[in-house]
Amino acid sequence: MKTAISLLATISLAALFPTTAFAQKKPGEAVKVQEVQIKGAAAPGSEVTAVIAFEIDSGYHTHSNKPSEKNFIPTVLTVQPAAGVKAGEVVYPKGKSEKVEGLDKPLSLYQGQFTISIPLKLDASAKLPLTVPATLRYQACQGALCYPPKSLKFDIPVAAK
């Protein structure tokens, strides 16, 4: 009887905290969206710029959009089609040239925080507010150890100003 009560108490506690096992990050999930800003007055027929600030966890880096070696995986932002919006050319920050322990040559990389911007042309028929789905594809590394590439999906909200 005592064992059954202990087992029930353990199960009850596990039911109270079901997300602890699932809240853990997987190796290489080191980038998050810090903030999304819309620069300009959003209105049908206008053009605005989405400015997305990303943060890389301490101890990690990603290769820049123009990696120092062609076999390295670049950090790339893609915007999915959204009704009433045409995305322009993505503007990436210049990578920082850094020597990484375990490698001979410096790498072009992002560390800490970085910002990417993209112009968005709103059609005259655009219905505001709207949401533009986006994905940041990156490969997080710790020193010379790199994890499999990840895709960080997020939304760019565009509201009338």
The 8 nearest C-alpha neighbors of each residue, nearest first, counted from 0:
[[1, 3, 2, 4, 5, 6, 7, 8],
 [0, 2, 4, 3, 5, 6, 7, 8],
 [3, 1, 5, 0, 4, 6, 7, 8],
 [2, 4, 6, 0, 5, 1, 7, 8],
 [3, 5, 7, 1, 6, 2, 8, 0],
 [6, 4, 2, 8, 7, 3, 9, 1],
 [5, 7, 3, 9, 4, 8, 2, 10],
 [6, 8, 4, 10, 9, 5, 11, 3],
 [7, 9, 11, 5, 6, 10, 4, 12],
 [10, 8, 6, 12, 11, 7, 5, 13],
 [9, 11, 13, 7, 12, 8, 6, 14],
 [12, 10, 8, 14, 9, 13, 7, 15],
 [13, 11, 15, 9, 14, 10, 8, 16],
 [14, 12, 10, 16, 15, 11, 17, 9],
 [13, 15, 11, 12, 17, 16, 10, 9],
 [14, 16, 12, 13, 17, 11, 10, 18],
 [17, 15, 13, 14, 18, 19, 12, 20],
 [16, 18, 14, 19, 13, 15, 20, 21],
 [19, 17, 21, 20, 16, 22, 23, 15],
 [20, 18, 22, 21, 17, 16, 23, 13],
 [19, 21, 18, 22, 23, 17, 16, 24],
 [20, 22, 18, 19, 23, 17, 24, 25],
 [23, 21, 19, 18, 20, 24, 17, 25],
 [24, 22, 21, 20, 25, 19, 18, 26],
 [25, 23, 28, 22, 26, 21, 27, 29],
 [24, 26, 28, 27, 23, 29, 22, 21],
 [27, 25, 28, 24, 146, 29, 147, 139],
 [26, 28, 146, 139, 29, 25, 147, 140],
 [29, 27, 26, 25, 30, 24, 149, 139],
 [28, 30, 56, 27, 55, 139, 59, 31],
 [31, 29, 55, 54, 28, 56, 53, 32],
 [32, 30, 54, 53, 33, 55, 29, 151],
 [33, 31, 53, 34, 52, 54, 30, 51],
 [32, 34, 53, 52, 54, 31, 35, 51],
 [33, 35, 52, 32, 51, 36, 53, 50],
 [36, 34, 51, 50, 52, 155, 49, 37],
 [37, 35, 50, 49, 38, 51, 34, 48],
 [36, 38, 49, 48, 50, 39, 47, 35],
 [39, 37, 48, 47, 49, 36, 40, 50],
 [40, 38, 47, 41, 37, 48, 46, 160],
 [39, 41, 160, 42, 47, 38, 159, 45],
 [42, 40, 159, 160, 47, 39, 45, 158],
 [41, 43, 45, 159, 44, 40, 160, 121],
 [42, 44, 123, 125, 45, 121, 122, 124],
 [45, 43, 123, 122, 121, 42, 46, 120],
 [46, 44, 121, 42, 43, 120, 41, 47],
 [45, 47, 120, 119, 121, 118, 48, 44],
 [48, 46, 39, 119, 38, 118, 41, 37],
 [49, 47, 118, 38, 117, 37, 119, 50],
 [48, 50, 37, 117, 116, 36, 118, 38],
 [51, 49, 116, 36, 35, 115, 37, 48],
 [50, 52, 35, 115, 114, 34, 116, 49],
 [51, 53, 114, 34, 33, 113, 32, 35],
 [54, 52, 32, 33, 113, 112, 31, 114],
 [53, 55, 112, 31, 30, 111, 33, 32],
 [56, 54, 30, 111, 29, 110, 112, 57],
 [57, 55, 29, 59, 58, 30, 54, 111],
 [56, 58, 59, 55, 111, 110, 60, 29],
 [57, 59, 141, 56, 60, 142, 110, 55],
 [60, 58, 141, 140, 57, 56, 139, 55],
 [61, 59, 110, 140, 109, 139, 108, 141],
 [62, 60, 139, 109, 108, 138, 140, 63],
 [61, 63, 108, 73, 66, 107, 74, 109],
 [64, 62, 108, 94, 65, 66, 74, 73],
 [63, 65, 73, 74, 66, 75, 62, 91],
 [64, 66, 63, 73, 67, 107, 94, 62],
 [67, 65, 63, 107, 68, 62, 73, 64],
 [66, 68, 107, 106, 65, 69, 71, 105],
 [69, 67, 66, 70, 71, 106, 65, 107],
 [68, 70, 71, 66, 67, 72, 65, 73],
 [69, 71, 68, 72, 66, 67, 73, 62],
 [72, 70, 69, 68, 66, 73, 62, 67],
 [71, 73, 138, 70, 62, 74, 137, 66],
 [74, 72, 64, 62, 63, 66, 75, 65],
 [73, 75, 137, 64, 63, 136, 62, 72],
 [76, 74, 136, 135, 73, 64, 77, 137],
 [77, 75, 135, 134, 136, 78, 74, 133],
 [78, 76, 134, 133, 135, 75, 79, 136],
 [79, 77, 133, 132, 134, 80, 76, 131],
 [78, 80, 132, 133, 81, 77, 131, 134],
 [81, 79, 78, 82, 131, 84, 85, 132],
 [80, 82, 131, 84, 83, 79, 130, 132],
 [83, 81, 84, 80, 125, 129, 126, 85],
 [82, 84, 125, 122, 121, 81, 124, 85],
 [85, 83, 121, 120, 81, 82, 122, 119],
 [84, 86, 120, 119, 121, 87, 83, 80],
 [87, 85, 119, 118, 120, 84, 88, 117],
 [86, 88, 118, 119, 117, 89, 85, 120],
 [87, 89, 117, 90, 118, 86, 116, 119],
 [88, 90, 117, 116, 91, 87, 115, 76],
 [91, 89, 116, 115, 117, 88, 92, 118],
 [92, 90, 115, 89, 93, 64, 116, 114],
 [93, 91, 94, 115, 114, 90, 113, 63],
 [92, 94, 91, 95, 63, 64, 65, 107],
 [95, 93, 107, 108, 63, 109, 92, 96],
 [94, 96, 108, 107, 97, 109, 93, 106],
 [95, 97, 107, 106, 105, 94, 108, 98],
 [98, 96, 105, 106, 95, 99, 107, 108],
 [97, 99, 105, 106, 104, 100, 96, 102],
 [100, 98, 142, 102, 97, 101, 105, 143],
 [99, 101, 102, 142, 143, 98, 103, 141],
 [100, 102, 143, 99, 103, 142, 144, 98],
 [103, 101, 100, 99, 104, 143, 98, 105],
 [102, 104, 101, 105, 98, 99, 100, 106],
 [103, 105, 102, 106, 98, 99, 97, 67],
 [106, 104, 98, 97, 96, 99, 103, 107],
 [107, 105, 97, 96, 67, 108, 98, 104],
 [108, 106, 96, 94, 95, 67, 66, 63],
 [109, 107, 62, 63, 94, 95, 61, 106],
 [108, 110, 61, 63, 60, 94, 62, 95],
 [111, 109, 60, 55, 112, 108, 61, 59],
 [110, 112, 55, 54, 57, 56, 113, 109],
 [113, 111, 54, 53, 110, 55, 114, 52],
 [112, 114, 53, 52, 54, 109, 111, 115],
 [115, 113, 52, 51, 53, 92, 116, 50],
 [114, 116, 91, 51, 90, 50, 92, 52],
 [117, 115, 50, 90, 49, 89, 51, 48],
 [116, 118, 89, 49, 48, 90, 87, 88],
 [119, 117, 48, 87, 47, 86, 49, 120],
 [118, 120, 86, 47, 46, 85, 48, 87],
 [121, 119, 46, 85, 84, 45, 86, 122],
 [120, 122, 84, 44, 45, 43, 83, 46],
 [123, 121, 44, 83, 125, 124, 43, 84],
 [122, 124, 44, 43, 125, 121, 45, 83],
 [123, 125, 122, 43, 126, 83, 44, 121],
 [126, 124, 83, 122, 43, 123, 121, 127],
 [125, 127, 128, 124, 129, 83, 43, 82],
 [128, 126, 129, 158, 159, 125, 157, 42],
 [127, 129, 158, 157, 159, 126, 130, 156],
 [130, 128, 127, 157, 156, 158, 126, 131],
 [129, 131, 156, 155, 157, 154, 132, 128],
 [130, 132, 155, 81, 154, 156, 133, 129],
 [133, 131, 154, 79, 78, 153, 155, 130],
 [134, 132, 78, 153, 77, 154, 79, 152],
 [135, 133, 152, 77, 151, 76, 150, 153],
 [134, 136, 76, 151, 150, 75, 137, 77],
 [137, 135, 150, 75, 74, 149, 134, 151],
 [138, 136, 74, 148, 149, 135, 139, 73],
 [139, 137, 148, 61, 149, 147, 146, 72],
 [138, 140, 61, 27, 60, 146, 145, 59],
 [141, 139, 145, 60, 59, 144, 146, 61],
 [142, 140, 59, 144, 143, 58, 145, 60],
 [141, 143, 144, 99, 100, 140, 101, 59],
 [142, 144, 101, 141, 145, 102, 100, 99],
 [145, 143, 141, 140, 142, 146, 139, 101],
 [146, 144, 140, 139, 143, 141, 147, 138],
 [145, 147, 27, 139, 140, 138, 148, 144],
 [148, 146, 138, 149, 145, 27, 139, 26],
 [149, 147, 138, 137, 146, 136, 150, 139],
 [150, 148, 137, 136, 138, 151, 147, 28],
 [151, 149, 136, 135, 134, 152, 137, 148],
 [150, 152, 135, 134, 136, 149, 153, 31],
 [153, 151, 134, 133, 150, 135, 154, 132],
 [152, 154, 133, 132, 134, 151, 155, 32],
 [155, 153, 132, 131, 133, 156, 130, 152],
 [154, 156, 131, 130, 132, 157, 35, 153],
 [157, 155, 130, 129, 154, 131, 158, 128],
 [158, 156, 129, 128, 130, 155, 37, 159],
 [157, 159, 128, 127, 41, 160, 156, 129],
 [160, 158, 41, 42, 127, 128, 157, 40],
 [159, 40, 41, 158, 42, 39, 157, 127]]
